[in-house]
Amino acid sequence: MSKALETMELLISLAKRRGFIYQGSEIYGGLAGTWDYGPLGVALKNNVRKIWWKRFVDDRDDMYGIDAALIMNQRIWEASGHVASFADPLVEDLKTKKRFRADHLLEEAGIETKGLTIAKMDVLIKEKKIKSPDGNSVGDVRQFNMMFKTHVGANEDAGAVSYLRPETAQGMFVNFKNIMDSFHPKLPFGMAQIGKAFRNEIAPRDFLFRTREFEQMEIEYMVDPKKWTETFDHFREQMIAFTKDVGLTQSKVHELEVADEDRAFYSKRTIDFEFDFPFGKKELYGLAYRTDYDLKQHSEFSKVDLSYYDEETKERFIPHCIEPSFGMDRTILAILTDAYTEDELGGEKRTYLRLAPSVAPYKVAVFPLLKNKPQLIEKARDIFKIIKKVIPEVIFDDNGNIGKRYRRQDEIGTPFCVTVDFDTIEKGAGVTVRNRDSGTQERVEEKDLIEFLKKSIGQ
Ligand code: GAP
């Protein structure tokens, strides 16, 4: 087994064992491309959500948060171009009838696929006699639309067709007029949204990296077309700043200027932010200049005027859009793979998550040194309650011996463990605070404890 695969298996097993992430529908054998977040995964995700919302919405005065419906009028997806062209290249194994991504098969054979058309992929598959992973011949390459189709209401006729949204973005474009009418913002301004998106991926893979149901954090920022470059540069910096907020190792984050032939049809410029995952350097986020494509299309299809009147210049035009798009689940995967660490402490091997305090599910754990001494337990509970009032993400643990408790907290990435021992009670000598990464402990007086912890976790 390759090192990357081994790391991913160890991480998936830790994520399940410790209640971060479970396989979707597990007791029924799972459902490919779906994952369920457990209590610690939810806490981690909520922390990422809060950090994102703070940076991109709360700390600004030019951003409007929305939460649009997941199911929208089918005309939206016709206008956006998704019905016609939101597709991946698909081939079928002629023997087993299993389906694969044609570009993945070509890439596995060492052939670069960026910018290749369906027809060209078809020629290459045939020319190079590319087989399926099961060693069988494959059929023609064709387009496979990735939207999940459903019917709204009791009728199943064409008029009742709808799709689970494949991106959150369109929910913002179709609310542009509502935001204008309610708040009368001047350009530039943006709409921001965090929510689920669904794509019927042909080949979901690499844990949370490519799933069929995932969460996006997106911004559609409206600008005067003459000024798009400064906004683009601004969000380019902001996106990197966000990767720092959530503690990603900066040398693993890369920018890729996407070439003309590889960009989505609506984009005039795109930068992909890539991350060094254990299975390779892959797309984490995207920043695109979507021009006036979406608002123009929706104006045309809905017959509703989506133009903007600039009172200063007396010009009327359709605003252009800069779109920073973040995948939540890829963020979680980047955080977990980056944090997963194996080392030796006190002559013993250990595994721990080197999570930044900003995202760690628990910032602090509190223990009594021994589990069967009521005096210690009572004191530790008192200290736990005091900390909880200021730092809500604190956990009390008196299960098993102290060594096991440290290991458990290390594995879930808790940065600090506070232990109450006999000197705390008998000599008023304060508590010990253990640092997750170094394993070192220091004594801190009770009166200084809250300030010490707040400072250590960066609050
Ligand atoms: N609105 C633009 C848009 O949706 P995208 O590049 O298709 O652009 C944006 O998706 C981000 O959503 C990606 O950079 C990635 O983080 C995340 N994403 C896309 N497909 C995904 C999938 N199948 N599983 C997990 N995350 C995905």
Boltz pocket constraint, residues with backbone or C-beta under 6 A from the ligand:
constraints:
  - pocket:
      binder: B
      contacts: [[A, 166], [A, 167], [A, 168], [A, 169], [A, 199], [A, 201], [A, 208], [A, 209], [A, 210], [A, 211], [A, 212], [A, 213], [A, 214], [A, 215], [A, 216], [A, 218], [A, 283], [A, 284], [A, 285], [A, 286], [A, 323], [A, 325], [A, 326], [A, 327], [A, 328], [A, 329], [A, 330]]
      max_distance: 6.0
